[in-house]
């Protein structure tokens, strides 16, 4: 089996002068992408990074992220992309579990953990992309590119070797890092590309989907690279810029979460569509339950049928997909892609009949295990099957319909939020005796985070003080939009 290094080398030779990445005014060819990642791989080797070492990436979407990720894999090391929205406490929990030898970051993101670096003795070097790298432990990215050289790195990767650790959107304070093997990553990208019938003629966008996430990293970025497609990286969250980019670059594949599709519908309803979107052949939706109403409005106001599909971090890539011709059943996430099997089981693992709801389980190129977490691994992987915790049903034609989420989780703007993270922080506030976090349905966001709080006797605080306290410890998307003060919490599960 070819590894990603061999695939990239083959693609780079075939499409050497073809544009691989677009970001603002910058256009990077496949040849340049290959040469640049070779330079970083050599630079990492010179810093003592060896096969099996973990290298963390704390960067927002940018071409350098792709270069660095590929360089790590070329060296046989293990890439660990991290969420730049995490605050110091969350990052500390994740870093202390994966213990990377080296960290790539940019000054704005590094500020959040600057005070921690002195305590993280296992991080030998920090590569700063902000031209501020200086002093012990810090190295400037540009100087690394200059000194790295362009020679290839001859490291043989076996299918079972670990390629990356992708931290799930589960509780950051008790992190779960999905370990993806080299072989399963290659298999997953082949499944994804075949499912989309993706080729070198396709142009995709990376908009509002972070590269540290499975959708941005594998379903869009790596799948596109393996097929010689072009990827346009769009910073920010401007729907107008997204539409203008689709017209200007003749984008063929648009993938987003329902939150993005809802914003597109809102803009189209209010202003119409002033851009030519005829180049699009796929408008895909993943990351949260897509309502029938949103799917119908998207088709009405933008003229395209949303192709719904389903996957999770632990599955490496998407598991199901609706037919690309738009003939799929509205409300479903499609049928299993070639290379995947899906079943619906009861609480005892028994397979359920057609159209009966139960837990969705899947078999295919799933993660190897949760890093340093055997207990949770054994819960979700049983006899080669991934137990997703999602509740669904499969109809007589093999279409999967998601019904609900078994685990206590809130999905807001496509981001998975676990109440336990927020509740842990709330209970550390000097005035809080009890706390329960839950989601409230929202037309645009899907759900909004809310918190119910019981105060300690003779203690007072305000909603804004609670929000500010959370902001000190948690990523912004986890902060409660509203805080309700109660005399007591309802018994049993609040959500």
Helices and strands as residue ranges (DSSP letters): H 4-14, E 19-23, E 26-29, H 30-46, E 54-58, H 63-74, E 78-81, H 88-98, E 102-105, H 107-110, G 111-113, H 114-117, E 125-128, E 138-140, H 141-148, E 162-167, G 172-174, E 177-181, H 182-196, E 203-207, H 214-214, I 215-222, H 223-226, E 230-234, H 239-249, E 253-256, H 258-271, E 282-285, H 292-302, E 307-311, G 313-315, E 318-321, E 335-336, E 341-345, E 358-363, E 369-370, H 374-380, E 381-382, E 385-394, E 400-405, E 410-412, E 415-417, H 419-426, E 432-442, E 446-455, H 463-471, G 476-478, E 482-485
